[in-house]
C-alpha cells in the first residue's frame, strides 16, 4: 500500500491525482498534523509519498527509522510538483521506481541519487535473482572500479556485471559498452574454495553453498527443483526438514529452489502443500503415467502400488527440471516422506527490441529497460550507435553491417541458448520488416522470448504528414531481395484495386531504381493524378525531410532507403498542407480539400 500525506493545498491536490491514478494501491492520511500521521503511515504502508520539503521529511522520519530491510520506501514531492525525490529505500523498498511512477502521473522530474542508477551499473540488490552477503561493500567496489571477481557455475540471463573473471576463465565480463565484439565461451565449473581477487571481493552466481568472506556476494539463480513424495498424513515439519536435509547433504542452497514437484495424487496433501508454502515456492504436479516414464536411479515398488509410478521424488524432480535437467541429490527418506533434487538447465532470454524511428524521445521506456537488462546486444552497427550510450558498463556488443540480418538472428539466438540475456535490436518495430521474423524462425522453445514494440516508420511518417492512415491501409516493401517482384506487383495491384492507402517501405536504392516508379504507375491505374502522396525521409532524425505532393508530381529520384512513401486512396485530401484520409464521418461530407478521386 502507498500512503499519501500532505501538509498544504497543493500537496492535497497531488494526493488527489495519485489516488485517482492508483485507486487500489493508495491510502490517504488526513485530518491531523503531519507529525501525527506519519508514524501511523510509516508502520502501515510499504511505500510513502510525502508532499513535504525534504528537510522537514528527514526530521520527521529520523526517529522512525529501523533499518534498510524494514523501512518503507519514501518519496518526497515539492510544493510546485517539480521534483519527486527518492529519499529512502531506493532499491530495497522501491523508492526509485516509485519516484519514476509518481513523475509519470504528476509530470515531475524524478530525482534518484543511488550510485548504481547514476552510473548505469546494475545493482546487486535489484538483479532478477536474490543476492546475499556483502552487497554494500561489493557495490562500492564496482562503482570505484576496484577489481571484483565473478564466478559462475553456469550462465544465467543476468544483466552485465562489470566484474573480472577469475584467472583462466572467460565469458561474461567485458570492459564496457565500447568493447570490441567478442563471443563468450562456457567457463568450467569453479571451485568454491578458489581464491578471490586481490581486493578480496567476489560475486558468486551459484546454487551451491559457498563459504565466502566479508567481501563475498552470492547470487542465487533459481536452478533447483525438489521432488517430494509422502505417505498420507506426513507433516509439514517432517517434509521441510527432509528437504532441507537433502539440500544440505548435497551442498545446495535453499535460496536457489525454484519449484517443488510431486505426483498428482498428492496435490492436496497438507504436509507437501504446506512445505511448498513455507519454502516460498510453487508446487507443480504430474500424473503417475508421466512419472512412470522417467528413468531414475532408485525406483521402488511402494509408490508403484500406492500411486501408480515406481518413483515420485526423483521422477518429479527430473520432469519439473525439464530437458537437460540432472539429478543432483538422489532420493532421501524420512519416516513418511521422500525427497530428491534436480538441477534445471538455465533458460536464456532473448528480447527483440524495436528502437523506433531514431529520435531518443520515441524510444519506449520498455525498450530502454530491456537494453539495460541485457548482457549482450546484437544489431546493425548504425542502430547500435543510436543506443550505445544507454548500455551499462560490461555490456557485450555484437554488431555487423548491412546484409547480415540472418547472421545477426542466428547469433542472438545462439547467445540466448547459451544462457545469456540478449537484446536483438532493430529500427522501428522489430516485428515489421525487421529482426523479429528471422530470429523467431530460428528460436526454439528452449529460450524465453520477449517482444518489445517500437514506433514504426509508417506511423512516424504518418504523424509528420498529417493523418494519411485514417482509414484502411497496407504496408508493402518494394525490396525484391527476399520477395520476387512478381509477388510484390500482385500485392500492389490488389491494394490499388481495393482502394487502400499504401505505405511503401524500402522504396528505392542505388541498385533498385525502377520498382517505385512501376508501383506508382500501378496505383495510378485506379487513382487520379491529384491523389496525395507523402514522402518522409529520416523521420524524427536531424536530417528529416517531409514532402506532400501528388501522384502526378512525386519525383522518385528524391526517395532513398531511409524514406517512406505513403500514397492516399481516392478519398484522401490535402487540408492546410496536411494529408488526411477521412473515415467517412457524415459531418465531414462536403469538406473542401484537394483530393485524389479518379
C-alpha positions in Angstrom: 0.0 0.0 0.0 1.2 3.5 -0.8 0.5 6.1 1.8 -0.2 9.7 0.8 0.5 12.6 3.2 0.3 16.3 2.5 0.5 19.5 4.6 -0.8 22.1 2.1 -3.5 22.6 -0.5 -1.0 22.0 -3.3 0.0 18.8 -1.7 -3.6 17.7 -1.3 -4.1 18.2 -5.0 -1.1 16.0 -5.6 -2.6 13.3 -3.4 -5.9 13.6 -5.3 -4.1 13.0 -8.6 -2.2 10.0 -7.3 -5.2 8.5 -5.6 -7.2 8.8 -8.8 -4.4 7.2 -10.8 -3.9 4.3 -8.3 -7.2 3.8 -6.5 -6.5 0.3 -5.4 -2.9 1.0 -4.3 -3.1 4.2 -2.2 -4.4 5.3 1.2 -4.9 8.9 2.2 -3.8 10.1 5.6 -5.6 13.3 6.6 -7.3 15.1 9.5 -4.3 15.6 11.8 -0.9 17.2 11.8 1.7 15.5 9.6 3.9 14.7 12.6 1.0 12.6 14.0 0.0 11.0 10.7 3.5 10.0 9.6 4.3 7.4 12.3 0.9 5.6 11.6 1.5 5.6 7.8 5.2 4.5 8.3 4.0 1.5 10.2 1.1 0.6 7.9 2.4 1.1 4.4 5.1 -0.4 2.2 5.7 2.9 0.4 5.0 6.6 1.2 4.7 9.7 -0.9 5.1 12.9 1.2 4.2 16.3 -0.2 6.8 17.9 2.1 10.1 19.7 1.9 12.9 17.2 2.1 14.4 18.7 5.2 11.1 18.5 7.0 10.6 14.9 5.9 14.1 14.0 7.2 13.5 15.4 10.6 10.1 13.7 10.9 11.4 10.4 9.6 14.6 10.1 11.6 13.0 8.8 14.9 11.1 6.2 12.9 14.0 4.5 11.0 14.6 0.9 11.9 16.8 -0.5 9.1 17.2 -0.9 5.3 15.2 -4.1 5.2 12.3 -2.9 7.4 11.7 0.7 6.4 9.2 1.6 3.7 10.1 3.5 0.6 9.7 7.2 0.9 9.4 9.7 -1.9 9.1 13.5 -1.3 7.4 15.9 -3.7 8.0 19.7 -3.6 5.2 22.3 -3.3 5.3 23.1 -7.0 5.3 19.5 -8.1 8.6 19.9 -9.9 10.6 17.0 -8.4 9.9 13.6 -7.0 12.8 12.7 -4.8 13.6 9.1 -3.9 14.5 9.8 -0.2 14.5 6.4 1.5 14.7 2.8 0.3 15.8 3.4 -3.2 16.4 -0.2 -4.2 15.3 -2.4 -1.3 11.9 -0.8 -0.8 11.4 0.5 -4.3 11.6 4.3 -3.8 13.5 4.7 -7.1 10.7 3.0 -9.1 8.1 4.9 -7.0 9.7 8.3 -7.9 9.5 7.3 -11.6 5.9 6.3 -11.2 4.9 9.5 -9.4 6.6 11.5 -12.1 4.6 9.8 -14.8 1.4 10.9 -13.0 2.4 14.3 -11.8 4.9 15.1 -14.7 7.5 15.9 -12.1 11.2 15.2 -12.6 12.4 12.1 -10.7 15.5 12.7 -8.5 17.4 9.4 -8.0 20.8 9.6 -6.3 21.6 5.9 -5.9 25.1 5.4 -7.2 24.3 2.4 -9.4 21.4 4.2 -11.1 23.5 7.4 -11.6 26.3 5.4 -13.3 24.2 2.8 -15.1 25.7 0.0 -13.1 23.4 -2.9 -12.4 22.6 -3.0 -8.7 23.3 -6.3 -7.0 20.1 -6.0 -4.9 17.9 -5.5 -7.9 19.1 -8.4 -10.0 16.4 -10.8 -11.3 17.6 -13.3 -8.6 18.1 -12.8 -4.9 21.6 -11.8 -3.7 23.1 -12.2 -0.2 26.3 -11.2 1.5 28.4 -8.1 1.4 26.2 -6.2 -1.1 27.2 -2.6 0.0 30.9 -3.4 0.0 31.0 -5.1 -3.3 28.7 -2.4 -4.9 31.1 0.3 -3.7 34.0 -1.6 -5.3 32.1 -1.9 -8.6 31.4 1.9 -8.5 35.0 2.6 -7.7 36.4 0.3 -10.3 38.1 -2.0 -7.7 38.6 -5.5 -9.2 35.8 -7.9 -8.3 35.9 -11.4 -9.5 32.9 -13.2 -10.9 32.4 -16.9 -10.5 29.5 -18.6 -12.3 28.6 -22.3 -12.2 26.5 -21.7 -15.3 25.4 -18.8 -17.5 22.2 -17.3 -16.4 20.3 -14.4 -18.1 21.7 -11.6 -15.8 22.4 -8.0 -16.7 26.1 -7.2 -17.3 28.2 -7.3 -14.2 31.3 -5.1 -14.5 33.5 -7.7 -12.9 36.6 -9.6 -13.7 36.5 -13.4 -14.4 38.8 -15.4 -12.2 42.2 -16.4 -13.6 41.9 -18.8 -16.5 38.2 -18.2 -17.1 36.4 -16.4 -19.9 32.9 -15.3 -20.6 30.5 -12.6 -19.3 32.9 -9.9 -18.2 33.8 -7.1 -20.7 35.4 -3.6 -20.4 32.2 -1.7 -21.2 29.8 -0.9 -24.0 32.5 0.3 -26.3 34.4 -3.0 -26.1 35.1 -4.7 -29.4 32.7 -7.5 -30.3 33.7 -10.9 -29.0 32.0 -14.1 -28.4 31.8 -15.7 -24.9 32.6 -19.3 -24.1 31.3 -21.5 -21.4 33.6 -21.4 -18.4 34.5 -24.5 -16.3 32.6 -25.0 -13.1 34.5 -23.0 -10.5 35.8 -24.4 -7.2 34.1 -22.8 -4.2 37.4 -22.7 -2.5 39.1 -20.8 -5.3 41.0 -17.6 -4.4 39.2 -14.3 -4.7 40.6 -11.2 -6.3 43.4 -9.3 -4.7 40.8 -7.0 -3.2 39.1 -10.0 -1.6 35.9 -9.2 -3.4 34.0 -11.8 -5.3 30.5 -12.3 -6.8 29.3 -15.9 -7.0 26.4 -17.0 -9.2 25.7 -20.4 -7.9 23.1 -22.8 -6.4 25.7 -24.3 -4.1 26.6 -23.4 -0.5 29.7 -21.1 -0.6 31.7 -20.2 2.4 32.5 -16.7 1.4 34.4 -14.0 3.3 33.4 -10.4 4.2 33.8 -9.4 0.6 31.6 -12.0 -0.9 28.2 -11.7 -2.6 26.3 -14.8 -3.6 23.6 -14.6 -6.3 21.1 -17.4 -6.1 19.8 -18.4 -9.6 16.5 -20.4 -9.5 18.1 -23.6 -10.7 16.9 -26.4 -8.3 13.7 -28.4 -8.3 12.8 -30.5 -5.2 10.8 -33.7 -5.9 8.8 -34.8 -2.9 6.7 -37.9 -2.1 5.0 -38.8 1.1 2.6 -41.0 2.9 -0.8 -39.7 3.9 -0.5 -37.6 7.0 3.1 -36.6 6.6 3.5 -33.3 8.5 4.8 -30.0 7.2 7.7 -30.1 9.6 8.8 -33.5 8.5 8.7 -32.6 4.8 10.5 -29.3 5.3 13.1 -30.9 7.5 13.7 -33.7 4.9 14.0 -31.1 2.0 16.5 -29.0 3.9 18.5 -32.0 5.0 18.6 -33.3 1.4 19.8 -29.9 0.2 22.4 -29.6 3.0 23.8 -33.0 2.4 24.3 -32.2 -1.3 25.8 -28.8 -0.5 22.9 -27.0 -2.2 21.3 -23.7 -1.2 17.7 -23.3 -0.3 17.6 -19.9 -1.9 18.0 -21.5 -5.4 15.0 -23.8 -5.1 12.7 -22.9 -8.0 9.8 -25.4 -7.7 8.6 -28.3 -5.6 7.1 -31.2 -7.6 5.1 -34.3 -6.7 2.6 -36.7 -8.1 -0.9 -35.5 -9.0 -2.4 -37.8 -6.3 -0.6 -35.8 -3.6 -1.6 -32.3 -4.9 -3.8 -31.7 -1.8 -1.5 -33.5 0.8 -1.3 -30.9 3.6 2.3 -31.7 4.5 3.5 -31.3 0.9 1.4 -28.2 0.2 2.4 -26.6 3.5 6.1 -27.3 2.9 6.0 -25.6 -0.5 4.3 -22.6 1.1 6.8 -22.4 3.9 9.7 -22.6 1.4 8.0 -19.9 -0.7 8.0 -21.9 -4.0 5.2 -23.1 -6.3 4.1 -26.7 -6.1 3.7 -28.5 -9.5 2.2 -31.9 -10.0 2.4 -34.6 -12.7 0.3 -37.6 -13.5 1.6 -41.1 -12.4 1.7 -42.1 -16.1 4.2 -39.3 -16.9 6.3 -40.0 -13.9 6.5 -43.7 -14.7 8.2 -42.9 -18.0 11.1 -41.1 -16.3 14.3 -43.2 -15.8 15.5 -42.9 -12.2 18.4 -44.5 -10.2 16.2 -45.6 -7.3 12.8 -47.0 -8.4 10.6 -48.6 -5.7 7.7 -50.9 -5.6 6.0 -49.0 -2.8 5.0 -45.9 -4.8 4.1 -48.1 -7.7 1.5 -49.8 -5.6 0.4 -46.6 -3.9 0.1 -44.1 -6.7 1.0 -46.0 -9.9 4.6 -45.0 -10.5 7.9 -46.6 -9.4 9.3 -43.1 -8.5 7.8 -39.9 -7.2 10.5 -37.8 -5.7 13.3 -38.4 -8.3 10.9 -38.6 -11.3 9.0 -35.5 -10.3 12.2 -33.5 -9.8 13.6 -34.5 -13.2 10.3 -33.9 -15.0 9.9 -30.4 -13.5 13.5 -29.6 -14.3 12.8 -30.1 -18.0 15.0 -31.0 -20.9 18.7 -31.1 -19.8 17.9 -31.4 -16.2 20.1 -33.6 -14.0 19.6 -35.3 -10.7 22.0 -33.7 -8.1 20.7 -35.3 -5.0 19.2 -38.8 -5.1 16.2 -39.9 -3.1 16.4 -39.4 0.7 13.9 -40.8 3.1 12.3 -39.8 6.4 9.7 -41.8 8.3 6.8 -40.7 6.0 8.3 -38.8 3.1 10.9 -38.8 0.3 12.8 -36.0 -1.4 15.3 -35.6 -4.3 16.8 -32.6 -6.0 17.3 -31.9 -9.7 19.1 -29.0 -11.4 17.5 -27.5 -14.4 19.3 -26.1 -17.4 19.3 -22.3 -17.4 17.0 -20.7 -19.9 18.4 -17.8 -21.8 16.4 -14.7 -22.6 16.0 -13.0 -26.0 14.4 -9.6 -26.1 13.6 -8.5 -29.7 13.6 -4.7 -29.3 12.2 -2.1 -31.6 14.2 1.2 -31.3 11.6 3.4 -33.1 12.4 5.7 -36.0 15.5 7.2 -34.4 14.7 10.1 -32.1 15.5 9.3 -28.4 12.2 10.5 -27.2 10.4 8.0 -29.4 12.4 5.1 -27.8 9.9 3.5 -25.4 10.7 3.1 -21.7 10.3 -0.7 -22.0 12.9 -0.8 -24.8 15.3 1.2 -22.6 14.7 -1.2 -19.7 15.4 -4.2 -21.9 18.6 -2.7 -23.2 19.8 -2.2 -19.7 18.8 -5.7 -18.7 20.7 -7.4 -21.5 24.3 -8.6 -21.1 24.7 -8.9 -24.8 23.3 -6.5 -27.5 23.2 -7.7 -31.1 22.3 -5.4 -34.0 23.1 -3.5 -37.1 26.1 -1.2 -36.4 24.2 2.0 -37.2 21.3 1.1 -34.9 23.6 0.1 -32.1 25.2 3.5 -32.4 21.9 5.1 -31.6 21.6 3.5 -28.2 25.2 2.7 -27.2 25.2 5.4 -24.5 22.3 3.6 -22.8 24.2 0.3 -22.3 25.5 -0.4 -18.8 29.2 -1.0 -18.3 30.1 -4.6 -19.1 27.6 -5.0 -22.0 29.0 -7.1 -24.8 28.1 -5.6 -28.2 27.9 -7.9 -31.3 27.3 -5.6 -34.3 27.6 -6.1 -38.0 26.8 -4.3 -41.3 24.0 -4.2 -43.8 23.1 -7.6 -45.3 23.9 -9.7 -42.3 20.4 -10.0 -40.9 20.3 -13.8 -40.8 23.7 -14.0 -39.2 22.6 -11.5 -36.5 19.5 -13.5 -35.8 21.4 -16.7 -35.5 24.0 -15.1 -33.3 21.3 -13.6 -30.9 19.5 -17.0 -30.6 22.8 -18.9 -30.0 23.8 -16.5 -27.3 20.4 -16.8 -25.6 20.7 -20.6 -25.9 24.0 -20.3 -24.0 22.0 -18.8 -21.1 22.6 -15.1 -21.7 20.2 -12.2 -21.6 20.3 -10.9 -25.2 18.7 -7.9 -26.8 18.4 -8.0 -30.6 17.7 -4.5 -31.8 16.1 -3.2 -34.9 14.7 0.2 -36.1 11.1 1.0 -35.9 9.2 -2.0 -34.6 11.3 -5.2 -34.6 8.4 -7.2 -36.0 7.8 -5.0 -39.1 10.3 -5.8 -41.9 12.9 -6.2 -39.2 14.7 -8.8 -36.9 11.9 -10.5 -35.1 10.9 -12.7 -38.1 14.3 -14.3 -38.7 15.1 -14.5 -35.0 11.8 -16.3 -34.1 12.1 -18.6 -37.1 15.4 -19.7 -35.6 14.4 -19.8 -32.0 13.1 -23.0 -30.4 11.2 -23.4 -27.1 14.4 -23.7 -25.1 14.7 -19.9 -24.5 12.4 -17.2 -23.3 11.5 -14.7 -26.0 10.2 -11.2 -25.3 8.9 -8.8 -27.9 9.3 -5.1 -27.3 7.2 -3.0 -29.7 8.5 0.3 -31.2 7.2 3.2 -33.2 7.2 2.0 -36.9 8.5 4.1 -39.8 4.9 4.2 -41.2 3.5 5.6 -38.0 6.3 8.1 -37.6 5.9 9.3 -41.2 2.1 9.4 -40.8 2.3 11.7 -37.8 4.5 14.1 -39.9 2.3 14.0 -42.9 -1.0 14.6 -41.1 -3.5 11.7 -40.9 -3.0 9.7 -44.1 -3.7 6.4 -42.3 -7.1 7.4 -41.1 -8.8 4.6 -42.9 -7.9 1.1 -44.1 -4.2 0.9 -45.2 -1.5 -1.5 -46.0 2.3 -1.6 -45.9 4.3 -3.1 -48.8 8.0 -3.5 -49.1 9.4 -2.9 -52.6 12.6 -4.7 -51.9 12.8 -7.8 -54.2 15.9 -9.2 -52.3 13.6 -11.6 -50.4 10.4 -11.5 -52.3 10.1 -11.9 -56.1 8.9 -8.8 -58.0 6.0 -10.8 -59.4 4.6 -11.3 -55.9 5.2 -7.6 -55.0 3.4 -6.5 -58.1 0.4 -8.7 -57.4 0.1 -7.2 -54.0 0.4 -3.6 -55.2 -2.3 -4.3 -57.8 -4.6 -5.8 -55.2 -4.1 -2.8 -52.9 -4.8 -0.4 -55.8 -8.0 -2.2 -56.7 -9.1 -2.3 -53.1 -8.6 1.5 -52.8 -6.3 1.1 -49.7 -3.9 3.7 -48.6 -0.4 2.3 -49.3 2.8 2.8 -47.4 5.9 1.7 -49.3 8.9 0.5 -47.3 12.3 0.1 -48.8 11.1 2.1 -51.8 14.3 2.8 -53.7 18.1 2.2 -53.5 21.0 2.7 -55.9 20.6 -0.8 -57.1 16.8 -0.8 -57.3 15.6 2.4 -59.0 12.7 1.1 -61.2 10.4 -0.6 -58.7 9.0 2.6 -57.1 8.0 4.2 -60.5 6.4 0.9 -61.5 4.4 0.7 -58.2 3.2 4.3 -58.5 2.1 3.6 -62.1 0.1 0.6 -60.9 -1.7 2.7 -58.3 -2.3 5.4 -61.0 -4.4 2.9 -62.9 -7.0 3.2 -60.1 -6.4 6.7 -58.6 -6.4 10.2 -60.1 -3.3 12.3 -60.7 -4.1 14.6 -57.7 -4.1 11.8 -55.2 -2.0 13.0 -52.3 1.4 11.4 -51.8 3.7 11.9 -48.8 7.4 11.3 -48.8 9.2 11.3 -45.5 12.9 10.9 -45.3 14.8 10.1 -42.0 11.6 10.6 -39.9 12.4 12.0 -36.4 16.1 12.4 -37.1 18.1 15.6 -37.5 18.1 15.4 -41.3 14.4 14.7 -41.5 12.6 15.8 -44.7 8.8 15.9 -45.3 7.2 16.4 -48.7 3.5 16.4 -49.5 2.9 16.1 -53.3 0.6 14.3 -55.7 0.7 11.1 -57.7 1.4 13.1 -60.8 4.2 15.2 -59.4 6.1 12.9 -57.0 9.7 12.5 -58.0 11.1 9.0 -57.3 14.7 10.4 -57.6 14.2 12.1 -54.3 13.5 8.8 -52.5 16.0 6.5 -50.9 16.2 3.6 -48.4 15.6 5.8 -45.4 12.4 7.1 -46.9 8.8 6.1 -46.6 6.3 6.8 -49.3 2.6 7.0 -48.4 0.0 7.1 -51.2 -3.5 8.1 -50.3 -6.7 6.5 -51.5 -9.4 8.0 -53.7 -10.9 9.8 -50.6 -7.6 11.2 -49.3 -7.3 15.0 -49.3 -4.7 17.7 -48.6 -6.1 20.0 -45.9 -4.0 23.0 -44.9 -0.9 21.3 -46.3 -1.5 18.1 -44.4 -2.6 14.7 -45.9 -5.9 13.5 -44.5 -7.7 10.2 -45.2 -11.3 10.6 -43.9 -13.0 7.8 -42.1 -16.3 8.7 -43.7 -18.0 10.6 -40.8 -21.2 12.2 -42.1 -20.5 15.6 -40.6 -17.4 15.7 -42.8 -19.3 15.4 -46.0 -18.6 18.2 -48.4 -15.5 19.5 -46.7 -13.1 21.2 -49.1 -9.7 19.8 -49.9 -7.6 18.7 -52.8 -8.5 15.1 -53.4 -7.5 12.0 -55.3 -10.6 10.8 -57.0 -10.1 9.1 -60.3 
